[in-house]
Amino acid sequence: MSGPLSGVRIIEFAGIGPGPFCGMMLADHGAEVIRIDRIGAKGLVAAADRDFLNRSRKSFAVDLKATEGIGVVRALCRGADAVFEGFRPGVMERLGLGPEILLEANPRLVYGRMTGWGQTGPYAHAAGHDINYIALSGALHATGRAGQPPTPPMNLVGDFGGGGLMLAFGIVSAILNARATGRGQVVDCAMTEGSAVLMAMIYSLRAQGLWRDERGANLLDSGCHFYDAYETADGGFISIGPVEPQFYALLLQKLELASDEEFRLQNDQVRWPRLKSRLAALFRTRSRAEWCELLEATDVCFAPVMSLDEAPHHPHNVARRAFVSVDGDLQPAPRPRFSSTPSQDPASMRTGLAEVAPILSDLGYDAHRLAELRRRGVLA
């Protein structure tokens, strides 16, 4: 693989959601990510070759209840830069794969731990999902429209932004430190804390008295008329966000509202509900395409709201290759871009013992021994 992480080897214990997303980010940018599936595990490997989060890595299965299976995993970790897992606290220790054991054998190892609540605390051993983690951080409370219950923003804030991406950042940071100091460490990534970090600006605005602790009443949460999505005459939607006064003035000019005294008081929150109603009525007078013709690629901070089917084919996304086809499936391309070490297009996950046999051979597992372990069901 090419990319800025080329030459980095990472061992991933198969999971769902944020763990695979972390592995995808690392593999997208050149790391050699070897995913270990558990023999007999359910819900983790179905349609694995069509799961975009699994792309660009090697995978094989190990019986983690077998002593020899644990031995294979330990051998892999001795030659790795990092390992990460997403089990509840204590699971890896009970398997004999906890950080104390693995770091003793490989002092430079970075050990990433992904959980919802963290390794410690009153909730640490409780089950949960993204909606619960962002509920505890305040992110869920702040998301939604006025007078409505909190709206889950899919699982983008907890699982992926506050979880997988945060862990990937933590792993790369710790690898840089290990290369400078020779010492690895444990990265404890809790999705509830990660989602709190994503809310840093909102907490900052709240501390300054610039954010009301209620939904749909603020600048960026659909409270104001100039930062929202509006329906068009053909049932489509457009988005506007001219927060800065010069961009707002341009929007008024384009909409022929520049002389309207009511609209000129941009930040008068008392007027926001009425101005929102007026804009909603105005935007319903033309189709989405007509508004695009008037407002697209200008400084009014405008974009049409694309559906999942439409987004890959929008001219801007096409020009930037924001989406790529992998085995016939359109999926988001690896990002961000790097000028000197560009990342190559992703590939579907490569499964099977043959994919990792050369690596295991370097660790002392010759073809005869691997065949025997496979025959006995330790490896698959």
PETANOR-V17907 format. One record per helix or strand of 2 or more residues. SS is the DSSP state (H for helix, E for strand). FROM is the first residue (numbers start at 1). LEN is the number of residues. Records with the same first field share a line. If there is no record, write none. Layout:
SS=FROM-LEN  FROM-LEN
This chain:
E=9-5  32-7  58-5  82-4  110-6  185-6  228-4  237-4  302-3  323-4  329-4  350-2
H=18-11  48-3  52-3  67-12  91-5  99-7  130-8  156-26  191-8  200-8  245-10  261-4  269-15  288-8  308-4  315-6  353-10  367-9
